Amino acid sequence: MEEKTITITRHQLYKKVWQTPIVQLAKEYSLSDVGLAKICKKYDIPRPPRGYWAKKAAGIEVEKIPLPNKSRNEEITIHPNLYDNKRFEENHSIQQYLPENDIGPVLVAKRLASPHPLVEQAAAVLNQSEPNENGLLEAKSNNCLNIKVSSKVLPRALRIMDSLIKNLNDLQFDVYITKGNTVVNIDDIELEFGIREELKTEQKRSDPTLDGYYRFNHSRYHQVKVSSGNLCLSVLDFYTGDNLQKNWRDTKRKQLEDELEKFIKGLIKIAVSEKEKARQREERERQRQEMIKRREEEKRRREELQRKINEEQNRIDALVGSAENWRKSKLLHEFIAAVEKSLSRGECHYTPDCDWEEWFKWAQDQADRLDPLTPSPPSIIDEDIESLQSETEYERDPFSFLG
């Protein structure tokens, strides 16, 4: 069902924006905070600056930015955006991990004082490490933070990592080293991260030598990768299929120190995404198990139904067989009586395979054996051939059972 559009005046929206945090207000309009911020920008409606709501909650007097061009009071039509609403749901799930006043700016100290134990440990390891061919320090211990930089920028990288870990700890996120990887745990989602110095390509003149082939001028230089001084903070071992950012770096306009708040929010977004993926995997597994259970139950019902069908069919076959035997028994009795009658008149042409007395006894027994309503006389047909074979084998070798 499509949500209805909302109409509000410019003055009314200005008043609401300064009464309710934009993240919460956006929810009323089924928009994301970014979507509502764009509307405010379009209609020149100022919004509270960063830290406004935290200061107000602390009882600090804050200045309200006046509405420019007060003569303008046009009506604003807000169209709820399902995509923005989905983005809001995602942002709302992220907000549960953040303080009420958001993360706020993450400050990096100008010098490393009272460092976090992991940072202090990393400093001790890296300060004793040798640079590799690219000029980056190679830690010879797995019990070191994931910092791959040159000695020149190491102090800065340590300060950034120190501030980052302390802020993550303030948010109740554990940071630790496992199997040589730096890991942050966000709601039981482990994410690896690290800081590295990016490399740049330089042309280096080859050393002249009299040995080997002659080198032309264009071959007297070769490319080498060297440290650039620019730092990059990355979420490692993570597939960016959800279009989530995983790298934050120094640029011409901003340094990495200014990106730490965004990095922490990026970590949280990735953790929320991974949490949702895990939930979806669990849901798929639950559905798969339910499907297996349903199939097994259906199979059990089919087998039970087939068993009952077979059982009923066997009863019917037994009934029909009994009726057939009863009919055959009656036919034999009639035949025996007819033979006896014909024999008494001296007109019998039937020739038995034994004397008449024995034959009448045997024929009567066979008729009775077929009759399901009459006790069945014993017959050689009832003998168990298998047991007779076993007895014969025992008689041949009475000790065979001893092996």
MIGU-374791 format. One record per atom (N, C-alpha, C): residue in one letter; x, y, z. Coordinates in steps of 0.05 Angstrom, whole numbers, plus 5000, padded with zeros to 4 digits. Layout:
<nodes>
AXYZ
...
</nodes>
This chain:
<nodes>
M501749765000
M500050005000
M501850255000
E501350444981
E502950684978
E502250885000
E504350995013
E503851195034
E503151465022
K501451615037
K500451865027
K502652085030
T502552285012
T504452505014
T503652685037
I505652835046
I505253015069
I505753295060
T504053475068
T504353765061
T504853925086
I506954085086
I507654245109
I508954505099
T508554725114
T509654985106
T512554995114
R513955185101
R516855215107
R517255295136
H515655475147
H515855555175
H515355325194
Q513355155187
Q512754925204
Q515054725205
L516254665181
L518454485180
L520854585195
Y521454845193
Y523554975208
Y523254935238
K520754975247
K520154945276
K520654655285
K519654465268
K519954185275
K522954095275
V524454195256
V527254125254
V528854205280
W527954425292
W529354525316
W528054415342
Q525954265339
Q524654145362
Q525353845365
T525953715343
T526353425343
T528853365327
P530653195337
P533053115321
P532153005294
I533653075273
I532853025246
I532652725240
V534252555255
V534052265251
V531252165260
Q530252275282
Q527652195291
Q525452315275
L525752575267
L523752705251
L523352575224
A525652485212
A525552355186
A523752105187
K523651975210
K522051735212
K519051795209
E518252025219
E515452105217
E514552135188
Y516552215171
Y515852255142
Y516752015125
S517551795138
S518451555123
S520751625104
L522551795114
L524951865099
L527451795114
S529751795101
S532251775115
S532952055125
D534852075144
D535752335153
D537052495130
V538352345111
V539652475088
V537452595070
G535252445066
G533052545049
G531852795060
L531352795087
L530153035099
L532153265099
A534653215102
A536753425101
A536753555074
K536353405052
K536253515025
K533953705022
I531653625034
I529253795032
I529854065046
C531054045070
C531754295085
C533654475069
K535554345056
K537454505040
K536054635016
K534254485004
K532754584980
K531154834987
Y529954835011
Y528155055019
Y529555245039
D532255235040
D533855415056
D532955425085
I532655185096
I531855155125
I534355065140
P535455235158
P537855155173
P537254925193
R539254765197
R539054535216
R540954565239
P540254445262
P542054455285
P544854345278
P546954475287
P549654375282
P550354135299
R552654005293
R553553775309
R553853855338
G552953675356
G553153715384
G550953885397
Y549153985380
Y546954155390
Y545254015410
W544353775404
W542453625421
W543853525446
A546453465444
A547953375468
A548253605488
K548853845477
K549154085495
K546454155507
K544354135491
K541754205501
K540854015523
A541553755520
A540853555540
A542453595566
A544853715563
A546553765586
A545754025600
G543754165590
G542954425602
G544454665593
I546154625572
I547754855562
I546055015543
E546155275546
E544555455528
E545755445500
V544155385481
V545155375453
V543655575436
E545055675416
E543855875399
E542355745375
K540055845369
K538455745347
K538955925323
I539555795301
I540055945276
I537456045265
P537156305262
P534556415252
P533956325223
L531456315217
L530556245190
L530956475171
P532556445150
P532956665131
P530456705113
N530156945102
N527857005084
N525256915096
K524557025119
K522156945133
K519656995117
S519857175098
S517457225081
S516656985064
R518556815060
R517956565045
R516656365064
N514256275056
N512956075072
N511355885054
E512655795032
E511255625013
E510755355025
E508755215013
E508154945022
E510154745010
I510954555027
I512854345019
I511454075018
T511553944996
T510253674993
T512453464997
I512053295017
I514053085023
I512952815013
H514352694995
H513552434985
H515152214999
P513852045015
P515251835029
P516751655008
N519251605014
N520851444996
N521451175008
L520550964995
L520950695006
L523850625008
Y525450724988
Y528350664990
Y529550815013
D528851075016
D529751225039
D528851105065
N526350995065
N525350875089
N527050625096
K527850475075
K529550245080
K532250335091
R533350555080
R535850665090
R535550755119
F533150865126
F532750945154
F532750705172
E531450485163
E531350245180
E534250145185
E535950165164
E538750085167
E540150265187
N539750535183
N541050725201
N540050695230
H537450625232
H536250595259
H537550355273
S538050145258
S539349905270
S542149975278
I543450155263
I546150245270
I546150415295
Q544050585298
Q543950765321
Q543850625347
Q542850375348
Q542650235373
Q545450185385
Y547550195369
Y550250155379
Y551650415387
L550350635382
L551650895387
L550451045410
P551951225423
P550751385444
P548651565433
E547051675451
E544751845442
E545652085426
N548052195433
N548952425418
N550952355396
D550752105386
D552352005365
D555251975374
I557151905356
I559851865364
I561252135370
G560652335354
G562052585358
G564852575345
P566252795344
P568852795332
P570852625348
V572452475333
V574552305345
V577152455343
L578152545366
L580552705367
L583052535369
V585152625355
V587752485356
V589752665370
A590952565391
A592852725406
A595352795389
K596653025396
K598953105382
K601452945390
R601352825413
R603552645421
R602352405435
L603752185435
L602751935446
L603251935476
A601151975492
A601351975521
A599351765532
S600151615552
S598551405563
S597251225542
P598851115524
P597750955502
P596250705512
H594450615495
H593050365500
H595150145500
P594849935517
P596849725519
P597549595492
L595549565474
L596149455448
L597849635432
V597349895434
V598950095419
V601750105430
E602050095457
E604650095470
E606249855461
Q604949625460
Q606249385451
Q607149395422
A605349505405
A606049535377
A608349725373
A608449935388
A610650135386
A613349995393
A613349835414
A615749695421
A616749505399
V614849355387
V615549165366
V616449315341
L614949515332
L615649645306
L618149815308
N618649935331
N621050095334
N623649925332
Q623349665335
Q625649485333
Q625649325307
S623749395289
S623449245264
S625049385242
E625749225222
E627249315198
E625249365175
P625849575159
P624149625136
P624549425113
N622449375098
N622649195075
N623649355051
E623449225027
E624549355003
E622949604995
N620549635005
N618949875000
N619150085022
G620750025042
G621050215064
G619150195086
L617349985086
L615449945107
L616549755128
L615949825153
L616949655175
L615549385176
E617149175178
E616048905179
E616148805208
A613748775220
A613648675247
A614348385248
K616148305266
K616948025267
K615447875289
S613247985298
S611647855319
S608747855310
N607347635315
N604547625309
N602847765330
N604147835352
N602747975373
N603048275371
C602448375347
C602848665341
C600448755325
L599549005330
L597349125315
L598049125285
N595949115268
N596349115239
N597049405230
I599549475233
I600649735225
I602949685206
K602649765181
K604749735161
K605450005149
V607450135162
V608250405154
V611250425155
S612250645145
S615150705148
S615650835175
S618150835182
S618950945208
S618251245210
K618251375187
K617651665187
K614851725196
V612851575189
V610151625196
V609151445218
L610851285230
L610051095251
L608851245275
P610051465285
P608851605308
P605951695302
R605451795278
R602751885271
R600851645270
A601751425258
A600051185256
A599351075283
L601251085302
L600750985329
L598751165343
R598951425339
R597051615352
R594151575341
I594051535315
I591351475303
I590151225314
M591751015314
M590850755324
M590150765353
D591650925369
D591050955398
D588351085402
S587851305388
S585351445390
S583051265381
L583451125359
L581350955348
L580650725368
I582550595379
I582050365397
I580650465422
K581550695433
K580250805457
K577350885452
N576750995429
N573951065423
N572250815418
L573450615406
L571950365403
L571350235430
N573250245448
N572850145475
N570650295489
D570650565485
D568550735498
D565750655488
L565650545464
L563050455453
L562550165461
Q564150055479
Q563849775489
Q564549575467
F566249645449
F567149465428
F570049365436
D570349105439
D573048995446
D574848995422
V577349065426
V579449055406
V581648875416
Y582448675399
Y584448495408
Y585948385383
I588148245389
I589748125367
I589347825368
T588747705346
T588447415344
T589647315318
K591447125320
K592747005297
K594147215280
G595247415293
G596647625279
G594947835267
N592347835272
N590448025260
N589248205282
T588848455275
T587548645293
T584548625289
V583148565310
V580248505308
V578648685327
V576348785317
V574448925334
V571948755335
N570748715358
N568448555362
N566048735366
I564148735347
I561748895349
I559348715349
D558148675372
D555748505375
D556348225364
D558648115373
D559547845365
D560347815336
I560548035322
I561648035294
I564448125295
E566347955287
E569148025287
E570048135260
L571148375261
L572148505237
L575048575240
E576648495220
E579448555220
E579948835208
F581748985219
F582349245208
F585249305213
G586349505198
G589149575200
G589649835186
I592049945192
I592850195180
I595450145164
R595550255141
R597950215124
R598750475110
E601250485103
E602150715087
E602050635058
E600750805042
E600550735014
E603150784999
L603550634978
L606050644963
L605650814938
K607750934929
K607751084904
K609950984886
T609651024860
T611550934841
T613551154834
E616051084834
E618151274826
E619951154805
Q621151324789
Q623151244769
Q625951254782
K627351034782
K629951024794
K632050954773
R634251104773
R636351064753
R637850804760
S638150634739
S639650384743
S642650444746
D643950294763
D646850334767
D648350254741
P650050434731
P651550374707
P653550144712
T653949974693
T655849754696
T656949684669
L659349584669
L660649504644
L659849224636
D658649074655
D657948804650
D655248794636
G654648584622
G652048544611
G651648694585
Y649048714577
Y648348844552
Y648449144554
Y648649274531
Y648549564530
Y645649654535
R645349864551
R642649964558
R642250234543
F639950244529
F639150494516
F638250694538
N638050944531
N637351154551
N634651094565
H632650994549
H629950944561
H630050704579
S632150544578
S632250304595
S634050344620
R635050594623
R636850644645
R635350714671
Y632650704669
Y631050764693
Y629150524697
H628450474722
H626450264727
H624650364750
Q622250254750
Q620250354769
Q620550204796
V620150354817
V620350234844
V617950344861
K617050174879
K614950254898
K616250354924
V615450594931
V616550714956
V614350824973
S614850864999
S612850975017
S612151255008
S609551325011
S608551585002
S608051785024
G607951685049
G607251855071
G604251875076
N602651775057
N599751775060
N598751525073
L596951555093
L595951325108
L593151245099
C592650985101
C590050875094
C589050685116
L586650725125
L585450555146
L583450375132
S583650115136
S581949925121
S580649715139
V578249635130
V577049395141
V577949165123
L579348975135
L580648765119
L578948515118
D579548345098
D578148085095
D575148115096
F574248315080
F571348365079
F570548415050
Y568548265041
Y567548295013
Y565548525012
T566048714995
T564348964993
T562048924974
G560748704975
G558448654957
G556048834964
D555948944988
D553749114996
D554249414991
N556349474975
N557049744969
N557749904995
L558949775014
L559749905038
L562649975036
Q563350215046
Q566050305044
Q567850145063
K570350085053
K572149935070
K574850065072
N575350295058
N577850435059
N577450725064
W578950845083
W579051125089
W581951215088
R582551425073
R585351495068
R585751795068
D588351875070
D589152155067
D588452245039
T587452485037
T586952615011
T588152895011
K587953024989
K588953304988
K587453495006
R584853435010
R583153605026
R582853525055
K583153265061
K582853165088
K584952965096
Q585652975121
Q587452775131
Q585852545144
L587252325148
L585852095159
L584752145187
E586152315202
E585152385229
E582352495229
D581552625207
D578852735205
D576752535196
E577652285190
E575852085179
E575251865200
L576251885224
L575951675243
L573051625252
E571551845254
E568751815261
E567251655239
K567851725214
K566651575191
K567551285191
F570051245198
F571150975198
F569650805219
I569150915243
I567750765264
I564850705255
K563550905243
K560850865232
K560950655210
G563050655194
G563250455173
G563550175184
L565150155205
L565449895219
L562749795229
I561249985241
I558649905251
I556749815229
K556749965207
K555049895184
K555749615174
I558349565172
I559149305162
I558349085182
A558649145208
A557848945228
A554848895227
V553249105223
V550349075220
V549648905195
S551148965173
S550748815149
S551448515153
E553648465166
E554548185171
E552548055190
K551548205210
K549548095228
K547048015213
E546248185195
E543848125179
E544247885161
K546647865149
K547347635133
K547247385149
A548347395174
A548347165191
A545447085198
R543747295203
R540947235210
R539647105186
Q540147205162
Q538947085138
Q539946805133
R542546755139
R543646485136
R542246295156
E541946395181
E540546235201
E537646175193
E536346385181
E533646345173
E533446145150
R535346165131
R535345975109
R535845695119
E537745675138
E538245405150
E535845295165
R534445485179
R532045395193
R529945295174
Q529545445152
Q527645365131
Q528445105118
R531145075114
R532044825102
R531544585120
Q532044625146
Q531544415166
Q528544345167
E526944565166
E524044515167
E523144365142
M524344435119
M523644295094
M524444005096
I526843955106
I527743675110
I525843525128
K525043665150
K523243545169
K520543475156
R519543675140
R517043625126
R517243395107
R519443385092
R519843165073
R519942895087
E521442895110
E521642645125
E518942555136
E517342765145
E514642705155
E512842605133
E513042735109
E511442645086
E512342365078
K514942305078
K515842035072
K514841835092
R514941915118
R513941735139
R510941685135
R509441895128
R506541855124
R505941685100
R507541725078
R507241555054
R507841265060
E510041225075
E510740955082
E508640825100
E507640985119
E505540875137
E503040815121
L502340995102
L499940955085
L500340705068
Q502840675057
Q503440445040
Q503240185056
R504240205081
R504139965099
R501239885104
K499540085109
K496740025114
K495339915089
I496140035066
I494939935041
I495839645036
N498439595040
N499339315036
N498039125056
E497739215080
E496439055101
E493538995093
E492139195084
E489339155076
E489238975052
Q491139015032
Q491138845009
Q491638555016
N493438515035
N494038245044
N491538115058
R490038275073
R487638165085
R485538085064
I485438265043
I483438215022
I484337955007
D486937945001
D487937704987
D487537455003
A487937475030
A487437245047
A484537165048
L482737365048
L479937315048
L479037175022
V479937295000
V479337174974
V480436894972
G482936854981
G484236594981
G482636394997
S481636485021
S480036305038
S477536225024
A476236435011
A473736374997
A474236174974
E476536214959
E477136034937
E477635754948
N479135734970
N479735474982
N477135334992
W475335505003
W472835395013
W471235284989
R471235424967
R469735334943
R471035084932
K473735074932
K475134834922
K474634594941
S474434654967
S473934444986
S471134324981
K469234504977
K466534404971
K466534234945
L468034324926
L468134184900
L469333904904
L471433884921
L472733624926
L470833444941
H469433554962
H467533384976
H465333274958
E464433444939
E462333354920
E463533144901
F466133194893
F467332994876
F467732724890
I468632734915
I469032484931
I466332334934
A464232484940
A461632364943
A460632244917
A461232374895
A460332274869
A461932014862
V464532014869
V466131774864
V465131534881
E464431594906
E463431394924
E460831284914
K459131454905
K456431374895
K456831214869
S458531304851
S458931154826
S460230884831
L462030874852
L463330624859
L461230424871
S459330524887
S457330344899
S455530224878
R455230364855
R453430264834
R455030094814
G457630084819
G459329924801
G459730054774
E459430314773
E459630464748
E462130654749
C463830624767
C466130824770
C468330754751
H469130934735
H471330914717
H473831054726
Y473631184750
Y476031334761
Y477931134773
T480431154768
T482430964778
T484231104798
P484131034824
P485831154844
P488731054842
D490731184855
D493431104854
D494230924878
C492130854893
C492430664916
C489830524920
D489530364941
D487030234945
D484930434953
W482330354950
W480130554953
W479930664982
E480330495001
E480030585029
E482130805035
E484630755026
E486730945031
E486231205015
W485231164991
W484731404974
W482631584985
F480331454995
F478131615006
F479131775031
K480831655047
K481931785071
K483632025062
W485431965042
W487232185033
W485732405020
A483732345003
A482232544988
A480632715008
Q479432585028
Q477932735049
Q479732925064
D482132835071
D484033015084
D484733265067
Q485133215041
Q485833445024
Q483533645022
A481133535021
A478733715020
A478533875046
D479133735069
D479033875095
D481234085098
R483534015087
R485734205088
R485134465073
L483634445052
L482934685037
L480734845051
D479134715067
D476834845079
D477735015103
P477435285101
P478335455123
P476535435148
L474235305145
L472335275167
L472735015182
T474634855173
T475134585185
T478034565194
P478434435218
P481234385226
P482834245205
S485334325200
S486934215178
S488433975188
P488033735174
P489633495181
P492533535174
P494333395188
P497233415181
P497833305154
S500033425141
S500733335115
S503733355112
I504933185095
I507733195090
I508633465078
I506633605067
I507233875055
I508134065077
D507334015102
D508034195124
D510834155135
E512133945125
E514833885135
E516834115127
D518734175145
D520834375140
D523234245128
I523734295102
I526034175088
I528634285099
E528734545107
E531134665117
E532134525142
S530234465160
S531034335185
S532034055180
L530833925159
L531733655152
L534533655142
Q535233865126
Q537933895115
Q539933935137
S539134105157
S540934155180
S541433895195
E539333735199
E539633485213
E541533305198
T541233295171
T542933125155
T545833205157
E546433465157
E549133565160
E550233495187
Y548633505208
Y549533435235
Y550233145236
E548532975222
E549032695223
E551632625208
R552232775187
R554732725172
R557132805189
D556933035203
D559233125220
D558133235245
P557833075266
P556633165291
P558333375306
F560833415297
F562533605311
F563033855295
S561533885273
S561934115255
S561334385269
F559534375289
F558734625302
F561034735319
L563134565325
L565334655341
L567334825324
G566934835298
G568634995281
G571234855276
</nodes>
